Amino acid sequence: MPMPGTGPSDAVPSIQRVQTDSPWEESIGFARAVAAGDRVLVSGTMPLVGGDLMGEGDPYEQARTAFRNALDALARFGLGAGAVIRTRMYLTHARDVEAVGRAHQEIFGAVRPAATLVVVSGFVDSRVLVEVELEAFRGDDRSAPAAPARTSPQTPA
């Protein structure tokens, strides 16, 4: 039984959700992506296509597939890689940092989102080496800086 304030009739109209064919979304009770205001959040996304693991044993291919799946969820809101402001990458092995970083750079190198990469002990499917999350901005571009800001250490006067 849902807790009060958590049923479908309690949904806030300005929040939109995207579901996919992932069996975990239904059994755990989450959305692949949620848009609220000017932000779109994409849940932890694994390298699965049609329920099948892609790139078994290959962290680079798993990262590319997971990012592609997450970007597909963003596309449902009319957004692409250029709207991504934050990425999170979860790996099961530190040795895979270079391969996953290469996949990230190929997709987001020109965008330069804030990024976090964490090594975890494992995932629900032990064959999975990588899971990713995305956050995107879909608001008015007038609030964004015209060019990337470069900061440097301040020199004492």
BELZI-V341784 format. One record per pair of residues at least 6 apart in sequence whose C-alpha atoms are under 7 Angstrom apart, sorted by sequence separation. I is the first residue (numbers start at 1). GAP is how many residues later the second one is. D is the distance in whole Angstrom. If there is no record, write none. Layout:
BEGIN
i->I gap->GAP d->D
i->I gap->GAP d->D
END
This chain:
BEGIN
i->25 gap->6 d->6
i->34 gap->6 d->6
i->35 gap->6 d->6
i->47 gap->6 d->6
i->48 gap->6 d->6
i->55 gap->6 d->5
i->74 gap->6 d->6
i->33 gap->7 d->7
i->34 gap->7 d->5
i->47 gap->7 d->6
i->55 gap->7 d->5
i->33 gap->8 d->5
i->34 gap->8 d->7
i->54 gap->8 d->6
i->33 gap->9 d->4
i->71 gap->9 d->6
i->32 gap->10 d->6
i->33 gap->10 d->6
i->71 gap->10 d->7
i->32 gap->11 d->5
i->54 gap->11 d->7
i->19 gap->12 d->5
i->20 gap->12 d->6
i->18 gap->13 d->6
i->19 gap->13 d->5
i->17 gap->14 d->6
i->18 gap->14 d->6
i->18 gap->15 d->5
i->47 gap->15 d->5
i->17 gap->16 d->6
i->18 gap->16 d->6
i->47 gap->16 d->7
i->17 gap->17 d->5
i->16 gap->18 d->6
i->17 gap->18 d->6
i->47 gap->18 d->5
i->15 gap->19 d->7
i->16 gap->19 d->5
i->47 gap->19 d->4
i->15 gap->20 d->6
i->16 gap->20 d->7
i->46 gap->20 d->5
i->15 gap->21 d->5
i->45 gap->21 d->6
i->14 gap->22 d->6
i->14 gap->23 d->7
i->45 gap->24 d->7
i->45 gap->25 d->6
i->94 gap->25 d->6
i->87 gap->26 d->7
i->93 gap->26 d->6
i->81 gap->27 d->7
i->86 gap->27 d->5
i->87 gap->27 d->6
i->88 gap->27 d->6
i->89 gap->27 d->6
i->90 gap->27 d->6
i->91 gap->27 d->6
i->92 gap->27 d->5
i->42 gap->28 d->6
i->85 gap->28 d->4
i->86 gap->28 d->5
i->87 gap->28 d->5
i->88 gap->28 d->5
i->89 gap->28 d->5
i->90 gap->28 d->5
i->91 gap->28 d->5
i->92 gap->28 d->5
i->82 gap->29 d->6
i->84 gap->29 d->6
i->85 gap->29 d->6
i->86 gap->29 d->5
i->87 gap->29 d->6
i->88 gap->29 d->6
i->89 gap->29 d->6
i->90 gap->29 d->6
i->91 gap->29 d->6
i->92 gap->29 d->6
i->90 gap->30 d->6
i->92 gap->30 d->5
i->59 gap->37 d->6
i->63 gap->37 d->6
i->92 gap->37 d->5
i->91 gap->38 d->6
i->92 gap->38 d->7
i->60 gap->39 d->5
i->64 gap->39 d->6
i->91 gap->39 d->5
i->33 gap->40 d->6
i->59 gap->40 d->6
i->60 gap->40 d->5
i->63 gap->40 d->6
i->90 gap->40 d->6
i->91 gap->40 d->7
i->32 gap->41 d->7
i->59 gap->41 d->6
i->89 gap->41 d->7
i->90 gap->41 d->5
i->89 gap->42 d->6
i->90 gap->42 d->6
i->60 gap->43 d->6
i->89 gap->43 d->5
i->88 gap->44 d->6
i->89 gap->44 d->7
i->88 gap->45 d->5
i->87 gap->46 d->6
i->88 gap->46 d->6
i->87 gap->47 d->5
i->86 gap->48 d->6
i->87 gap->48 d->6
i->86 gap->49 d->5
i->84 gap->50 d->7
i->85 gap->50 d->6
i->86 gap->50 d->7
i->84 gap->51 d->6
i->85 gap->51 d->5
i->84 gap->52 d->4
i->85 gap->52 d->7
i->83 gap->53 d->5
i->84 gap->53 d->6
i->83 gap->54 d->5
i->18 gap->55 d->7
i->83 gap->55 d->7
i->70 gap->64 d->7
i->66 gap->65 d->6
i->67 gap->65 d->7
i->66 gap->66 d->6
i->63 gap->67 d->6
i->62 gap->68 d->6
i->59 gap->70 d->6
i->56 gap->71 d->7
i->59 gap->71 d->7
i->46 gap->84 d->7
i->46 gap->85 d->5
i->45 gap->86 d->5
i->46 gap->86 d->7
i->44 gap->87 d->6
i->45 gap->87 d->5
i->44 gap->88 d->5
i->45 gap->88 d->6
i->44 gap->89 d->5
i->43 gap->90 d->5
i->42 gap->91 d->6
i->42 gap->92 d->5
i->41 gap->93 d->6
i->42 gap->93 d->6
i->41 gap->94 d->5
i->40 gap->95 d->6
i->41 gap->95 d->6
i->39 gap->96 d->7
i->40 gap->96 d->5
i->39 gap->97 d->6
i->40 gap->97 d->6
i->39 gap->98 d->5
i->38 gap->99 d->6
i->39 gap->99 d->6
i->38 gap->100 d->5
i->38 gap->101 d->5
END
